[in-house]
Amino acid sequence: MEAPKKNRTIIDAPSDKVGFYLDFLHAGYCFPTSNLLKDVLKQYGFHISQLHPNAYRRILCFELLCGALHIEPELKVFRYFYGFSAFGEWFNFCVRKGRGAISTGIKGNIHHWQHNFFWVDKDLFPSLMQPCGVRVSTRDKCPKLTLALQESAELLQNYIVFDRDFPRAIVMEARKNNGEHGTKGGVKDLLHILSYVPKDLNFVNHTSYIGWKESRMLKPVVVDPGLFLNEPSEIFYGTQKRPLPDAYRLFTGKYSDILSRKFVEFCILGTENLPRTLLMYLSNSLSSQSVYFPTVLCNSPRLNRTVVNHNLQYSAYVTKHEPRTLNSDDFNDLINSGTAFASPFLVDDPVLDRIDQELLNRGQGKPVPGGWCLGDSNEDACSLWGDADVLKPGSGAKRLEQHMVELLSNETFNAHQCIFE
């Protein structure tokens, strides 16, 4: 056990140490780590330092109840009663709708627990998970399309049995190195509006006009040595070019889409040949992700009427090929656009702080407040948790609603849907 130096955060742990919150000991944590906690961390991909102390309290209560009933505390039973919810960079568990509460009396308004932690030996935590959002091992070498499909499969697997309230949409974002995608209206606004539209819609920018991509990105054959070599390597081009396929029509789009569960299952489960055939064709192509999803959608008679030709993202262009970086001068335009997302931004650009403060009402280092925040103080309203399923839309929901009505009007929706140019 070791105390951290001043101004360190829990993710600054030495290579042989793990950050551990003091409040976990107050919650009743004891070594060695229980099998159920190991299973929870493995199932959801959490690092133990990302668990809210009350998340562990619920796990412990479940284990004690199972012990009193002389039954084994199994992960699938725990997931039947509990779903997880995000609390900024941390994760908690909440009782699912229609399931009785099996743990009561857990204090909701605990304060300043994030600042009280210490280092312990990593050997005390077998099979540690990496923090969510950090990609490691062979995944760093995967093409973005492969990574998106792999993570979608894991997401489907996590929700396949007990999570009846599966998210209405899966947001695919291939983030570029020079900027991040920002949420302008808050996830609560987006979920609120999506709850009123058909759940099988896919928001995907697309066009059959390939243009310059044909000669530069689709006909050239490329090989990425990073898929099979440990050393970082540049891709190299083959000497010959291949023709475009004639069994289906290629469509191209952007790198961020909002995809329905029905469509993701169609791609992952491979009930038809097209998703597998196209995946093999694009395995040696550049920018495969911008081509794969719109092409599968528009060439499938089952799904091509579910496409909305907009990904709900605001971008500004200087050239036709690449969006320029957004800044404070774009603030009013991106608000008036009525979209849910915007990109790209420079890391730590002041406009991101302005979005947090003026649009999301989010304090520094705190989660975006929602209907589940029951605290009395505006500065720390989310210190007291309520029902995580309660949505309380903000002012951005009205702008998004107006934009959605325009996109789904008959004149716009059908006229821009999988058109062969």
LOTI-629600 format. One record per residue (C-alpha): chain; y, z, x. Coordinates in steps of 0.02 Angstrom, whole numbers, plus 50000, padded with zeros to 5 digits. Each point is the difference from the previous one (the first is absolute). Last residue first. Example, Ala and Ser with C-alpha at 12.3 -4.5 7.8 and 13.67 -1.06 7.14 Angstrom:
REM LOTI-629600
<node 'A'; <49947; 50357; 50684>>;
<node 'A'; <49828; 50033; 49931>>;
***
This chain:
REM LOTI-629600
<node 'A'; <50434; 47024; 48675>>;
<node 'A'; <49855; 50082; 49909>>;
<node 'A'; <50075; 50143; 49898>>;
<node 'A'; <49906; 50166; 50006>>;
<node 'A'; <50116; 50089; 49876>>;
<node 'A'; <50186; 49961; 50008>>;
<node 'A'; <50026; 49924; 49828>>;
<node 'A'; <49879; 50120; 49915>>;
<node 'A'; <50090; 50162; 50045>>;
<node 'A'; <50179; 49939; 50004>>;
<node 'A'; <50019; 49914; 49831>>;
<node 'A'; <49875; 50115; 49915>>;
<node 'A'; <50093; 50157; 50053>>;
<node 'A'; <49898; 50106; 50119>>;
<node 'A'; <50116; 49988; 50150>>;
<node 'A'; <50157; 50031; 49896>>;
<node 'A'; <49923; 50151; 49914>>;
<node 'A'; <49947; 50068; 50170>>;
<node 'A'; <50178; 49987; 50068>>;
<node 'A'; <50068; 50094; 49849>>;
<node 'A'; <49866; 50134; 50021>>;
<node 'A'; <50037; 50016; 50186>>;
<node 'A'; <50183; 50031; 49963>>;
<node 'A'; <49955; 50130; 49868>>;
<node 'A'; <49873; 50085; 50114>>;
<node 'A'; <50130; 50017; 50138>>;
<node 'A'; <50090; 50137; 49902>>;
<node 'A'; <49853; 50118; 50021>>;
<node 'A'; <49829; 50007; 49920>>;
<node 'A'; <49917; 50169; 49970>>;
<node 'A'; <49813; 49973; 50013>>;
<node 'A'; <49881; 50146; 49971>>;
<node 'A'; <49831; 49974; 50083>>;
<node 'A'; <50034; 50130; 50136>>;
<node 'A'; <50009; 50138; 49868>>;
<node 'A'; <50111; 50138; 50066>>;
<node 'A'; <50038; 50055; 50177>>;
<node 'A'; <50132; 50125; 50057>>;
<node 'A'; <50074; 49960; 50172>>;
<node 'A'; <50050; 49832; 49927>>;
<node 'A'; <50168; 50062; 49938>>;
<node 'A'; <50056; 50055; 50173>>;
<node 'A'; <50180; 49941; 50009>>;
<node 'A'; <50017; 49982; 49813>>;
<node 'A'; <49948; 50182; 49981>>;
<node 'A'; <49903; 50048; 49844>>;
<node 'A'; <49832; 49931; 50056>>;
<node 'A'; <49894; 49897; 49880>>;
<node 'A'; <49970; 49842; 50102>>;
<node 'A'; <49858; 49906; 49911>>;
<node 'A'; <50124; 49884; 49912>>;
<node 'A'; <50051; 49929; 50167>>;
<node 'A'; <50097; 50043; 50157>>;
<node 'A'; <49976; 49882; 50149>>;
<node 'A'; <49918; 50105; 50134>>;
<node 'A'; <50098; 50098; 50131>>;
<node 'A'; <50039; 49969; 50184>>;
<node 'A'; <50183; 49967; 49965>>;
<node 'A'; <50037; 50019; 49815>>;
<node 'A'; <49952; 49867; 49875>>;
<node 'A'; <50111; 49957; 49853>>;
<node 'A'; <49907; 49832; 49996>>;
<node 'A'; <50145; 49882; 49971>>;
<node 'A'; <50153; 50081; 50080>>;
<node 'A'; <49924; 50113; 50134>>;
<node 'A'; <49841; 49909; 50050>>;
<node 'A'; <50079; 49827; 49984>>;
<node 'A'; <50148; 50059; 50105>>;
<node 'A'; <49883; 50068; 50132>>;
<node 'A'; <49914; 49830; 50006>>;
<node 'A'; <50170; 49914; 50014>>;
<node 'A'; <50033; 50101; 50159>>;
<node 'A'; <49862; 49902; 50093>>;
<node 'A'; <49866; 50120; 50064>>;
<node 'A'; <49881; 49856; 50044>>;
<node 'A'; <50081; 49832; 49965>>;
<node 'A'; <49970; 49940; 49825>>;
<node 'A'; <49897; 49855; 49933>>;
<node 'A'; <49984; 50008; 49853>>;
<node 'A'; <50035; 50057; 49821>>;
<node 'A'; <49893; 50072; 49861>>;
<node 'A'; <50009; 50032; 49813>>;
<node 'A'; <50109; 49854; 49949>>;
<node 'A'; <50149; 50011; 49881>>;
<node 'A'; <50102; 49879; 50106>>;
<node 'A'; <50155; 50105; 49966>>;
<node 'A'; <49938; 50136; 50118>>;
<node 'A'; <49959; 49876; 50140>>;
<node 'A'; <50170; 49919; 49982>>;
<node 'A'; <50095; 50164; 50002>>;
<node 'A'; <49916; 50061; 50161>>;
<node 'A'; <50005; 49835; 50095>>;
<node 'A'; <50149; 50046; 50110>>;
<node 'A'; <49910; 50161; 50047>>;
<node 'A'; <49864; 49904; 50092>>;
<node 'A'; <49858; 49877; 49971>>;
<node 'A'; <49916; 49907; 50143>>;
<node 'A'; <49985; 49813; 49971>>;
<node 'A'; <49859; 49919; 49905>>;
<node 'A'; <49899; 49867; 50094>>;
<node 'A'; <49957; 49820; 49959>>;
<node 'A'; <50138; 49924; 49895>>;
<node 'A'; <50138; 50057; 50118>>;
<node 'A'; <50135; 50131; 49973>>;
<node 'A'; <49897; 50087; 49866>>;
<node 'A'; <50021; 50158; 49899>>;
<node 'A'; <49853; 50098; 49931>>;
<node 'A'; <49971; 50101; 49842>>;
<node 'A'; <49822; 50040; 49949>>;
<node 'A'; <49924; 49998; 49826>>;
<node 'A'; <49860; 49886; 50062>>;
<node 'A'; <50055; 49851; 49894>>;
<node 'A'; <49902; 49853; 49928>>;
<node 'A'; <49908; 50103; 49871>>;
<node 'A'; <49816; 49955; 50004>>;
<node 'A'; <49879; 50051; 49861>>;
<node 'A'; <49975; 49824; 49935>>;
<node 'A'; <49914; 49947; 50162>>;
<node 'A'; <49869; 50136; 49983>>;
<node 'A'; <49845; 49935; 49912>>;
<node 'A'; <50036; 49818; 50040>>;
<node 'A'; <50002; 50047; 50185>>;
<node 'A'; <50093; 49880; 50113>>;
<node 'A'; <50169; 50083; 49975>>;
<node 'A'; <49939; 50175; 50037>>;
<node 'A'; <49894; 49958; 50153>>;
<node 'A'; <50141; 49897; 50076>>;
<node 'A'; <50135; 50131; 49965>>;
<node 'A'; <49893; 50136; 50083>>;
<node 'A'; <49945; 49904; 50155>>;
<node 'A'; <50155; 49908; 50055>>;
<node 'A'; <50124; 50136; 50052>>;
<node 'A'; <49852; 50102; 50066>>;
<node 'A'; <49942; 49860; 50115>>;
<node 'A'; <50159; 49999; 50104>>;
<node 'A'; <49916; 49903; 50141>>;
<node 'A'; <49830; 49923; 49973>>;
<node 'A'; <49826; 50027; 50073>>;
<node 'A'; <49933; 50115; 49864>>;
<node 'A'; <50091; 49896; 49869>>;
<node 'A'; <49853; 49887; 49959>>;
<node 'A'; <49878; 50145; 49997>>;
<node 'A'; <50110; 50098; 49880>>;
<node 'A'; <50021; 49845; 49892>>;
<node 'A'; <49813; 49982; 49978>>;
<node 'A'; <49974; 50184; 49963>>;
<node 'A'; <50138; 50009; 49868>>;
<node 'A'; <49947; 49832; 49924>>;
<node 'A'; <49813; 50030; 49984>>;
<node 'A'; <50000; 50110; 49845>>;
<node 'A'; <49945; 50180; 49972>>;
<node 'A'; <50073; 50043; 50171>>;
<node 'A'; <50009; 50188; 49976>>;
<node 'A'; <50158; 50016; 50104>>;
<node 'A'; <50103; 49854; 49935>>;
<node 'A'; <49956; 50022; 49815>>;
<node 'A'; <50017; 50189; 50019>>;
<node 'A'; <50177; 49972; 50066>>;
<node 'A'; <50038; 49888; 49850>>;
<node 'A'; <49942; 50127; 49871>>;
<node 'A'; <50090; 50141; 50091>>;
<node 'A'; <50164; 49909; 49983>>;
<node 'A'; <50099; 49940; 50150>>;
<node 'A'; <50181; 50031; 50048>>;
<node 'A'; <50039; 49887; 50147>>;
<node 'A'; <50082; 50011; 50171>>;
<node 'A'; <49974; 49870; 50137>>;
<node 'A'; <50081; 49854; 49912>>;
<node 'A'; <49933; 49843; 49917>>;
<node 'A'; <49894; 49847; 50032>>;
<node 'A'; <49888; 49897; 49889>>;
<node 'A'; <49854; 49892; 50055>>;
<node 'A'; <49914; 49888; 49873>>;
<node 'A'; <49810; 50008; 49986>>;
<node 'A'; <49850; 49893; 50047>>;
<node 'A'; <50113; 49885; 50104>>;
<node 'A'; <50023; 50115; 50150>>;
<node 'A'; <50137; 49959; 50126>>;
<node 'A'; <49942; 49902; 50150>>;
<node 'A'; <49961; 50082; 50167>>;
<node 'A'; <50096; 49993; 50163>>;
<node 'A'; <49925; 49980; 50172>>;
<node 'A'; <50040; 50080; 50169>>;
<node 'A'; <49973; 50177; 49939>>;
<node 'A'; <50144; 50122; 50010>>;
<node 'A'; <50005; 50167; 50089>>;
<node 'A'; <50036; 50176; 49939>>;
<node 'A'; <50077; 50120; 50126>>;
<node 'A'; <49892; 50140; 50066>>;
<node 'A'; <50001; 50190; 49997>>;
<node 'A'; <49844; 50058; 50094>>;
<node 'A'; <49852; 50066; 49901>>;
<node 'A'; <49934; 49827; 49959>>;
<node 'A'; <49913; 49940; 49840>>;
<node 'A'; <50135; 49986; 49867>>;
<node 'A'; <50140; 50006; 50130>>;
<node 'A'; <49941; 49829; 50061>>;
<node 'A'; <50092; 49920; 49851>>;
<node 'A'; <49949; 49817; 49985>>;
<node 'A'; <50112; 49870; 49918>>;
<node 'A'; <49963; 49833; 49915>>;
<node 'A'; <50158; 49902; 49958>>;
<node 'A'; <50002; 49919; 49826>>;
<node 'A'; <50064; 50152; 49905>>;
<node 'A'; <50140; 50077; 50104>>;
<node 'A'; <50112; 49872; 50085>>;
<node 'A'; <49955; 49834; 49918>>;
<node 'A'; <49974; 50061; 49822>>;
<node 'A'; <50123; 50144; 50013>>;
<node 'A'; <50144; 49877; 50014>>;
<node 'A'; <49986; 49952; 49817>>;
<node 'A'; <49868; 50094; 49900>>;
<node 'A'; <50071; 49961; 49829>>;
<node 'A'; <49869; 50077; 49886>>;
<node 'A'; <50114; 50148; 49970>>;
<node 'A'; <49971; 50186; 49981>>;
<node 'A'; <50084; 50170; 49986>>;
<node 'A'; <49871; 50122; 49933>>;
<node 'A'; <50020; 50131; 49864>>;
<node 'A'; <49825; 50011; 49925>>;
<node 'A'; <49980; 50045; 49816>>;
<node 'A'; <49836; 50080; 49942>>;
<node 'A'; <50081; 50161; 49935>>;
<node 'A'; <50100; 49913; 49865>>;
<node 'A'; <50178; 50072; 50000>>;
<node 'A'; <50063; 50166; 49934>>;
<node 'A'; <49920; 50115; 50131>>;
<node 'A'; <50073; 49887; 50134>>;
<node 'A'; <50175; 50059; 49952>>;
<node 'A'; <49960; 50184; 50023>>;
<node 'A'; <49898; 49969; 50157>>;
<node 'A'; <50148; 49910; 50080>>;
<node 'A'; <50125; 50134; 49949>>;
<node 'A'; <49886; 50140; 50065>>;
<node 'A'; <49974; 49907; 50164>>;
<node 'A'; <50186; 50013; 50036>>;
<node 'A'; <50137; 49877; 49961>>;
<node 'A'; <50038; 49924; 50169>>;
<node 'A'; <49834; 50010; 50089>>;
<node 'A'; <50025; 49940; 50179>>;
<node 'A'; <49892; 49882; 50102>>;
<node 'A'; <50015; 50032; 50185>>;
<node 'A'; <50070; 49907; 50148>>;
<node 'A'; <49975; 49916; 50167>>;
<node 'A'; <49812; 50022; 50015>>;
<node 'A'; <49962; 49916; 49835>>;
<node 'A'; <49916; 50092; 49860>>;
<node 'A'; <49856; 49916; 49909>>;
<node 'A'; <50025; 50079; 49830>>;
<node 'A'; <49868; 49987; 49864>>;
<node 'A'; <50046; 50105; 49849>>;
<node 'A'; <49850; 50039; 49891>>;
<node 'A'; <50041; 50003; 49816>>;
<node 'A'; <49956; 50098; 49845>>;
<node 'A'; <49947; 50149; 50102>>;
<node 'A'; <49827; 50059; 49946>>;
<node 'A'; <50006; 50123; 49855>>;
<node 'A'; <49812; 50002; 49982>>;
<node 'A'; <49984; 50075; 50173>>;
<node 'A'; <49823; 50069; 49990>>;
<node 'A'; <49888; 49862; 50061>>;
<node 'A'; <50087; 49851; 50084>>;
<node 'A'; <50156; 50086; 50064>>;
<node 'A'; <49955; 50027; 50182>>;
<node 'A'; <49899; 49839; 50006>>;
<node 'A'; <50145; 49898; 49934>>;
<node 'A'; <50114; 50071; 50134>>;
<node 'A'; <49870; 49966; 50135>>;
<node 'A'; <49984; 49820; 49942>>;
<node 'A'; <50189; 49981; 49999>>;
<node 'A'; <50008; 50068; 50179>>;
<node 'A'; <49876; 49868; 50057>>;
<node 'A'; <50089; 49861; 49905>>;
<node 'A'; <50169; 50044; 50076>>;
<node 'A'; <49924; 50018; 50175>>;
<node 'A'; <49916; 49830; 49989>>;
<node 'A'; <50163; 49920; 49943>>;
<node 'A'; <50100; 50087; 50136>>;
<node 'A'; <49884; 49941; 50137>>;
<node 'A'; <49898; 50142; 50074>>;
<node 'A'; <50032; 50064; 50176>>;
<node 'A'; <50085; 50162; 49948>>;
<node 'A'; <49854; 50028; 49883>>;
<node 'A'; <49882; 50014; 50147>>;
<node 'A'; <50050; 50178; 50041>>;
<node 'A'; <50159; 50069; 49920>>;
<node 'A'; <50121; 49973; 49858>>;
<node 'A'; <50123; 50141; 49968>>;
<node 'A'; <50061; 50002; 49819>>;
<node 'A'; <49896; 50152; 49956>>;
<node 'A'; <49979; 50120; 50146>>;
<node 'A'; <49838; 49972; 50098>>;
<node 'A'; <49847; 50089; 49933>>;
<node 'A'; <49913; 50135; 50100>>;
<node 'A'; <49812; 49986; 50009>>;
<node 'A'; <49976; 50177; 50065>>;
<node 'A'; <50148; 50119; 49989>>;
<node 'A'; <49982; 50152; 50113>>;
<node 'A'; <49983; 49885; 50150>>;
<node 'A'; <50183; 49951; 49977>>;
<node 'A'; <50053; 50168; 50069>>;
<node 'A'; <50138; 50084; 49900>>;
<node 'A'; <50188; 49972; 50002>>;
<node 'A'; <50121; 50096; 49891>>;
<node 'A'; <50095; 49980; 49836>>;
<node 'A'; <50145; 50069; 49901>>;
<node 'A'; <50131; 49867; 49963>>;
<node 'A'; <49905; 49912; 49859>>;
<node 'A'; <49977; 50166; 49907>>;
<node 'A'; <50186; 50008; 49965>>;
<node 'A'; <49979; 50053; 49818>>;
<node 'A'; <49858; 50031; 49877>>;
<node 'A'; <50046; 49962; 49820>>;
<node 'A'; <49832; 49958; 49923>>;
<node 'A'; <49902; 50162; 50016>>;
<node 'A'; <49820; 49972; 49948>>;
<node 'A'; <49963; 50111; 49849>>;
<node 'A'; <49868; 49886; 49928>>;
<node 'A'; <49855; 49900; 50069>>;
<node 'A'; <49869; 49913; 49891>>;
<node 'A'; <50126; 49917; 49884>>;
<node 'A'; <49907; 49902; 49866>>;
<node 'A'; <49988; 49812; 50015>>;
<node 'A'; <50086; 49893; 49868>>;
<node 'A'; <50128; 49935; 50122>>;
<node 'A'; <49953; 50029; 50181>>;
<node 'A'; <50046; 50162; 50086>>;
<node 'A'; <50115; 49976; 50149>>;
<node 'A'; <49964; 49992; 50185>>;
<node 'A'; <50128; 50000; 50141>>;
<node 'A'; <50045; 49883; 50140>>;
<node 'A'; <50135; 50008; 50133>>;
<node 'A'; <50124; 49873; 50071>>;
<node 'A'; <50111; 50014; 49845>>;
<node 'A'; <49892; 50090; 49874>>;
<node 'A'; <49870; 49868; 49955>>;
<node 'A'; <49874; 50029; 49860>>;
<node 'A'; <49813; 50024; 50002>>;
<node 'A'; <49882; 50002; 49851>>;
<node 'A'; <49899; 50152; 49949>>;
<node 'A'; <49865; 50042; 49874>>;
<node 'A'; <49879; 49857; 50027>>;
<node 'A'; <50052; 49991; 50182>>;
<node 'A'; <49930; 50176; 50028>>;
<node 'A'; <49837; 49947; 49917>>;
<node 'A'; <49986; 49847; 50113>>;
<node 'A'; <50040; 50107; 50154>>;
<node 'A'; <49859; 50123; 49971>>;
<node 'A'; <50013; 50190; 50000>>;
<node 'A'; <49814; 50047; 49994>>;
<node 'A'; <49953; 50108; 49852>>;
<node 'A'; <49969; 50187; 49986>>;
<node 'A'; <50127; 50023; 49859>>;
<node 'A'; <50100; 50125; 50102>>;
<node 'A'; <49987; 49885; 50150>>;
<node 'A'; <50065; 49854; 49897>>;
<node 'A'; <50149; 50105; 49947>>;
<node 'A'; <50034; 50051; 50179>>;
<node 'A'; <49993; 49819; 50060>>;
<node 'A'; <50117; 49942; 49861>>;
<node 'A'; <50123; 50139; 50039>>;
<node 'A'; <49995; 49950; 50184>>;
<node 'A'; <50036; 49818; 49962>>;
<node 'A'; <50143; 50051; 49885>>;
<node 'A'; <50073; 50114; 50133>>;
<node 'A'; <49982; 49859; 50127>>;
<node 'A'; <50109; 49887; 49894>>;
<node 'A'; <50120; 50146; 49977>>;
<node 'A'; <50029; 50001; 50188>>;
<node 'A'; <50054; 49817; 49991>>;
<node 'A'; <49881; 49893; 50101>>;
<node 'A'; <50073; 49883; 50131>>;
<node 'A'; <49956; 50112; 50148>>;
<node 'A'; <49817; 49983; 49951>>;
<node 'A'; <50011; 49812; 50028>>;
<node 'A'; <49964; 49904; 49842>>;
<node 'A'; <49890; 49846; 49984>>;
<node 'A'; <49962; 50033; 49817>>;
<node 'A'; <49811; 50013; 50011>>;
<node 'A'; <49993; 50066; 50179>>;
<node 'A'; <50125; 50140; 49970>>;
<node 'A'; <49913; 50048; 49837>>;
<node 'A'; <49827; 49996; 50080>>;
<node 'A'; <50056; 50113; 50143>>;
<node 'A'; <50078; 50119; 49874>>;
<node 'A'; <49836; 50002; 49903>>;
<node 'A'; <49898; 50034; 50156>>;
<node 'A'; <50103; 50154; 50042>>;
<node 'A'; <50100; 50009; 50161>>;
<node 'A'; <49939; 50136; 50117>>;
<node 'A'; <50112; 50098; 49990>>;
<node 'A'; <50098; 50087; 49863>>;
<node 'A'; <50135; 49947; 49879>>;
<node 'A'; <50053; 50132; 49874>>;
<node 'A'; <50165; 49933; 49934>>;
<node 'A'; <50096; 50111; 50121>>;
<node 'A'; <49903; 49918; 50141>>;
<node 'A'; <50050; 49829; 49933>>;
<node 'A'; <50180; 50065; 49992>>;
<node 'A'; <50002; 50005; 50190>>;
<node 'A'; <49986; 49811; 50004>>;
<node 'A'; <49886; 49922; 50132>>;
<node 'A'; <50049; 49866; 50127>>;
<node 'A'; <49850; 49939; 50099>>;
<node 'A'; <49976; 50013; 50188>>;
<node 'A'; <49916; 49903; 50141>>;
<node 'A'; <50127; 49857; 50002>>;
<node 'A'; <50148; 50119; 49984>>;
<node 'A'; <50071; 50019; 49823>>;
<node 'A'; <50162; 49908; 49961>>;
<node 'A'; <49944; 49963; 49821>>;
<node 'A'; <50038; 50179; 49948>>;
<node 'A'; <50181; 49985; 50052>>;
<node 'A'; <50078; 50067; 50160>>;
<node 'A'; <50180; 50062; 50003>>;
<node 'A'; <49954; 50155; 50102>>;
<node 'A'; <49832; 50005; 50086>>;
<node 'A'; <49840; 50018; 49901>>;
<node 'A'; <49902; 50165; 49999>>;
<node 'A'; <49822; 49989; 50065>>;
<node 'A'; <49829; 50048; 49933>>;
***
